[in-house]
Amino acid sequence: MPTAAGPERGWLRPVVLLVAAVCALRLAALAFNRTDVFVDEAQYWLWGQRLDLGYYSKPPLIGWLLRAVSEIAGDAPFWLRAPGVLLHGATALVLGALAARLAGRAAALWAAGLYLSAPFVTMGGLFISTDTVMAPFYAGAILMFWRAAETRGTGAALATGALAGLAFLAKYAAIYLILSAGLVAALVPVLRPGWRAAALMLSAFALVISPNVAWNLSHQLATVSHTADNIGWVREGAGLGLGSLAEFLGAQFLVFGPVAMAALIWGFVRPRGDRLALILFAAPPLIAVSAQALLGKAYANWAVATYFAGTVLAVLVLPRAGRIAAVAVNAAISLAMIALTVTLPWPEIKGEPLLQRHTGRADLSQQILGLALAEGVPVLAENRDILADLFYTGRDRGVTIYAPRPSGRAANYYEESFPLPADFTGKLLVIRAAPPECEGAPVPPAAIFTKRGTWAKKGAGLTPYVLDAECLDAAD
């Protein structure tokens, strides 16, 4: 292992220069991003407007972050997304430090480059997400665990636990850190931190996450319930979906990059030296989510925690030519992804933009808000995607927005926090798929939305109706 006087030295300057250059280029491209704020981004922004210790579907750190950004710079799409570029840049620096610790200066530069070029990192710089907010803290916890195990220092142990706790406050997938650290301590003797350091790590972790744990306990374990909904088979029973598993595993070659993913798999089956500890930090998320894909459903990004230690492992496995190929292929994919957000609505397929999911949201919301202002009524929307964008796009329009009253447990954050009051009287602009009836007759549409935004096609049949709340109650 390199020492402070050996090949570990000299890595910081070139890695910082690389990270700074890539981040600057990505921020410049982000200024020309033509995609609308996505439903999840809009929801995270709204969380930041209502600061809390937890939220319906996620822990609170992303909401806190976006509130801080909004207060400092504003809440335009660029500012909501810019932190993603910087957070991934910070993660690349951390992984460079870990690679330098294990294999020296060249490995540090390649690890930072491979991470920055990964398609999931590019995506995280285009659209803000909980994965992105988790990334630097997750990677930092791995690095500090290494230091704590080598030095058994109090500061490193406390930093490990605190960083793991912050990762957990960004996304609950950070719980894999606890499992991985336990496996490393059990199976890699040279990285056993000792009972005292382990106790300090766990204490710091517990202290940092305690506000969110308390919030969940006081809110009927709302986020835990939502997580169970996502897992699916917990409530509905398990199956054996080989096709779902194959789809998930295949998607990982696009998430991390085809050459990098192949190198990672090769590294998994050849545990040598420091690679074993990296494997134990990287493999549990991938194995767990693969099992989830087999039993139910799993989204491609659910195993992102694999690719922090996995990036360093792939660099250690690959020869120089393989490293060049991995970064080159990833860079080509990433440049194409960025180009699509800048050239939107081009390219088109059968007359529709390739990224049609990411355009038309704001246009549809503006039409709804304009109609509500013209009628002088609040809006009630049943569709979560529409609600998310209405709150964001209408943040300065002065229109009151409601979600349906929940029947039993709230189906989403909007039903939980913005339901139509039980004592509401008067008229509403209702956005729904099926026409409501009032006094035995169907209510005519209040308008026909134009389809300038192609996302409106997804909402075909989502039509505006002005009706009295009593009629809505009778229809429900």
Summary of the structure (lengths in Angstrom):
residues: 476
radius of gyration: 24.2
end to end distance: 67.5
largest distance: 84.6
contacts: 1646
relative contact order: 0.10
helix: 66%
strand: 6%
